[in-house]
Amino acid sequence: MAEIVNEADFLDDEEDVRIVRLTSTYAYDIAELYANISPRQVRLRRISSDKQPKTATFSASEMDVLTEAWTQFKADRQAALDAEEARQQEVLRTALALAGSVDGIHIEKDEALEDYHSYSYNPPRPGWKVTHPGTSSTKAYFYPDGLLDGVHLMITEWGEHLLEKQKALDELSGVNTSWRSRKRSMTADESYREVMKASGFFRLWNITEGCSTSMDMP
């Protein structure tokens, strides 16, 4: 916050100057920024313990335009940030609703992931993990847009898994259907032999498949 170092005497044209300390730092060196404000101009002066002072002077009209431009910039920026926040909240609601429409998809806030990236991003990027018990993958995403993409990807992977499973079941069903169709066309003796072959009866007793299965009683 600005600190008034010397107040102006507004009734005295010669002393109608307010001196304000705008910033001050005392880390590696001493640095301060002052503004000498008068009705006619504003003079900025930066002093430092290890550098030569720097000054910049703006007329009253220039300061008016600069102040207006700066104020408008802040308002426009805040409006853009607010609109983006509203958009991201809507995307987040869409992602959660889409995940809820598919059994098994689980979304959880990943605080550890968020804390890890908080060192590089300010404010920290929100993070989520997306999992499904039917797949072996766990995916991490930042921002609602990334989360929505992740939900779409998880749905795709789960759908591909179900298709592969159905394909395997269809192939097995086809084998069973072929066997049942073949069995219906067999004679009783052929059916008997197929069962014996499948059970390993011939191999167990070292019997030739083509030999007679009847036995002469003594």
C-alpha positions as CSV (number, residue, x, y, z in Angstrom):
1,M,0.0,0.0,0.0
2,A,1.3,3.5,-0.9
3,E,2.6,5.5,2.0
4,I,2.4,9.3,2.0
5,V,5.9,10.5,2.9
6,N,5.2,14.3,2.6
7,E,1.7,15.7,2.3
8,A,1.0,18.6,-0.1
9,D,-0.2,22.0,0.9
10,F,-3.1,22.2,-1.5
11,L,-3.5,25.9,-0.9
12,D,0.1,26.8,-1.7
13,D,1.0,26.5,-5.4
14,E,4.7,26.2,-4.5
15,E,4.1,23.4,-2.0
16,D,1.3,21.6,-3.8
17,V,3.2,18.4,-4.2
18,R,2.5,15.1,-2.5
19,I,5.4,12.6,-2.1
20,V,4.3,9.0,-1.9
21,R,6.4,5.9,-1.4
22,L,4.9,3.3,-3.8
23,T,7.0,0.3,-3.1
24,S,10.0,-0.7,-1.0
25,T,12.2,-3.8,-0.8
26,Y,15.0,-4.6,1.6
27,A,16.1,-8.0,0.5
28,Y,19.5,-8.1,-1.4
29,D,19.6,-4.4,-1.7
30,I,17.5,-1.4,-0.7
31,A,15.1,-0.3,-3.4
32,E,12.3,2.2,-3.2
33,L,9.9,3.8,-5.7
34,Y,8.5,7.3,-5.1
35,A,5.9,9.4,-6.8
36,N,6.0,13.2,-6.7
37,I,2.4,14.1,-7.5
38,S,1.4,17.7,-8.3
39,P,-1.5,19.2,-10.3
40,R,0.7,19.5,-13.4
41,Q,2.6,16.3,-13.5
42,V,3.7,13.0,-11.8
43,R,7.3,12.3,-11.4
44,L,8.4,8.7,-10.7
45,R,11.8,8.1,-9.0
46,R,13.3,4.7,-8.3
47,I,16.3,4.7,-6.0
48,S,18.5,1.7,-5.2
49,S,21.5,1.1,-3.0
50,D,23.6,-0.4,-5.8
51,K,22.2,1.5,-8.9
52,Q,21.8,5.0,-10.2
53,P,18.4,6.6,-9.6
54,K,15.9,6.4,-12.4
55,T,13.2,8.9,-13.1
56,A,10.2,9.2,-15.4
57,T,7.8,12.2,-15.7
58,F,4.2,12.2,-16.9
59,S,2.0,15.2,-17.5
60,A,-1.4,15.4,-15.9
61,S,-3.2,14.5,-19.1
62,E,-0.8,11.6,-19.6
63,M,-1.5,10.4,-16.1
64,D,-5.3,10.7,-16.7
65,V,-5.0,8.5,-19.8
66,L,-2.7,6.1,-18.2
67,T,-5.0,5.7,-15.2
68,E,-8.0,5.2,-17.3
69,A,-6.2,2.6,-19.5
70,W,-5.0,0.8,-16.4
71,T,-8.4,0.8,-14.8
72,Q,-10.0,-0.5,-18.0
73,F,-7.4,-3.2,-18.4
74,K,-8.1,-4.5,-14.9
75,A,-11.8,-4.5,-15.5
76,D,-11.5,-6.3,-18.8
77,R,-9.1,-8.9,-17.4
78,Q,-11.4,-9.6,-14.5
79,A,-14.4,-10.1,-16.8
80,A,-12.4,-12.5,-18.9
81,L,-11.3,-14.5,-15.8
82,D,-14.8,-14.6,-14.5
83,A,-16.1,-15.8,-17.9
84,E,-13.4,-18.5,-18.1
85,E,-14.2,-19.7,-14.5
86,A,-17.9,-20.0,-15.4
87,R,-17.0,-22.0,-18.6
88,Q,-14.7,-24.3,-16.7
89,Q,-17.4,-25.0,-14.1
90,E,-19.8,-25.9,-16.8
91,V,-17.2,-28.2,-18.4
92,L,-16.6,-29.8,-15.0
93,R,-20.4,-30.4,-14.6
94,T,-20.5,-32.0,-18.1
95,A,-17.5,-34.3,-17.3
96,L,-19.0,-35.4,-14.0
97,A,-22.4,-36.1,-15.6
98,L,-20.8,-38.0,-18.5
99,A,-18.8,-40.1,-16.1
100,G,-21.9,-40.8,-14.1
101,S,-23.7,-42.1,-17.1
102,V,-21.3,-45.0,-17.4
103,D,-21.2,-47.6,-14.6
104,G,-17.8,-48.0,-13.0
105,I,-16.1,-44.7,-13.9
106,H,-14.7,-43.1,-10.8
107,I,-13.4,-39.5,-10.5
108,E,-11.6,-38.2,-7.5
109,K,-9.8,-35.0,-6.7
110,D,-6.0,-35.5,-6.6
111,E,-4.7,-33.3,-3.9
112,A,-1.2,-34.7,-4.2
113,L,-1.1,-33.9,-7.9
114,E,-2.4,-30.4,-7.3
115,D,0.1,-29.8,-4.5
116,Y,3.0,-31.0,-6.7
117,H,2.2,-28.5,-9.4
118,S,1.3,-25.6,-7.0
119,Y,5.1,-24.8,-7.0
120,S,5.0,-23.9,-10.7
121,Y,1.5,-22.6,-11.1
122,N,-0.2,-19.8,-9.2
123,P,-3.0,-20.5,-8.5
124,P,-2.4,-24.3,-8.6
125,R,-3.9,-26.3,-11.4
126,P,-6.8,-28.5,-10.2
127,G,-6.1,-32.2,-10.8
128,W,-8.2,-35.3,-11.0
129,K,-7.7,-39.0,-11.4
130,V,-10.1,-41.1,-13.6
131,T,-10.3,-44.9,-13.0
132,H,-12.5,-47.8,-14.0
133,P,-12.4,-51.3,-12.4
134,G,-12.7,-52.9,-15.8
135,T,-9.5,-51.4,-17.1
136,S,-6.0,-51.4,-15.7
137,S,-5.3,-47.7,-16.4
138,T,-5.4,-44.7,-14.0
139,K,-5.3,-41.4,-15.7
140,A,-4.5,-38.0,-14.3
141,Y,-5.7,-34.7,-15.7
142,F,-5.6,-31.0,-15.1
143,Y,-8.3,-28.4,-15.6
144,P,-11.9,-29.4,-16.4
145,D,-11.2,-29.5,-20.1
146,G,-8.5,-32.2,-19.5
147,L,-10.9,-34.1,-17.3
148,L,-13.6,-34.1,-19.9
149,D,-11.2,-35.4,-22.5
150,G,-10.1,-38.1,-20.0
151,V,-13.6,-39.2,-19.4
152,H,-14.2,-39.6,-23.1
153,L,-11.0,-41.6,-23.4
154,M,-11.9,-43.9,-20.5
155,I,-15.4,-44.5,-22.1
156,T,-13.7,-45.3,-25.4
157,E,-11.2,-47.8,-23.7
158,W,-14.0,-49.4,-21.8
159,G,-16.1,-49.7,-24.9
160,E,-13.3,-51.4,-26.8
161,H,-12.8,-53.7,-23.8
162,L,-16.5,-54.7,-24.0
163,L,-16.3,-55.2,-27.8
164,E,-13.3,-57.5,-27.4
165,K,-15.1,-59.4,-24.7
166,Q,-18.2,-59.8,-26.8
167,K,-16.2,-60.9,-29.8
168,A,-14.6,-63.6,-27.7
169,L,-18.0,-64.7,-26.5
170,D,-19.4,-64.7,-30.0
171,E,-16.5,-66.9,-31.2
172,L,-17.1,-69.3,-28.4
173,S,-20.8,-69.3,-29.1
174,G,-20.1,-70.1,-32.8
175,V,-17.9,-73.1,-31.8
176,N,-20.6,-74.4,-29.6
177,T,-23.3,-73.8,-32.2
178,S,-21.2,-75.7,-34.8
179,W,-20.7,-78.6,-32.4
180,R,-24.4,-78.8,-31.7
181,S,-25.3,-78.7,-35.4
182,R,-22.8,-81.4,-36.2
183,K,-24.0,-83.5,-33.3
184,R,-27.6,-83.4,-34.5
185,S,-26.4,-84.8,-37.9
186,M,-24.5,-87.7,-36.3
187,T,-25.7,-91.3,-36.0
188,A,-25.7,-92.7,-32.5
189,D,-22.5,-94.5,-33.1
190,E,-20.7,-91.4,-34.5
191,S,-21.8,-89.4,-31.5
192,Y,-20.5,-92.1,-29.2
193,R,-17.2,-92.0,-30.9
194,E,-16.9,-88.2,-30.7
195,V,-17.5,-88.4,-27.0
196,M,-14.9,-91.1,-26.6
197,K,-12.4,-89.0,-28.6
198,A,-13.0,-85.9,-26.5
199,S,-12.7,-87.8,-23.2
200,G,-9.4,-89.5,-24.3
201,F,-10.9,-93.0,-24.0
202,F,-9.1,-94.3,-27.0
203,R,-5.7,-93.0,-25.9
204,L,-6.3,-94.3,-22.4
205,W,-6.9,-97.9,-23.5
206,N,-4.7,-97.7,-26.7
207,I,-7.7,-98.6,-28.8
208,T,-7.7,-97.9,-32.5
209,E,-10.5,-95.5,-33.3
210,G,-11.7,-97.5,-36.3
211,C,-12.0,-100.8,-34.4
212,S,-15.2,-102.3,-33.3
213,T,-16.4,-101.2,-29.8
214,S,-18.3,-104.4,-29.2
215,M,-16.9,-107.2,-27.1
216,D,-17.6,-110.9,-27.4
217,M,-18.8,-112.4,-24.2
218,P,-17.1,-115.7,-23.2
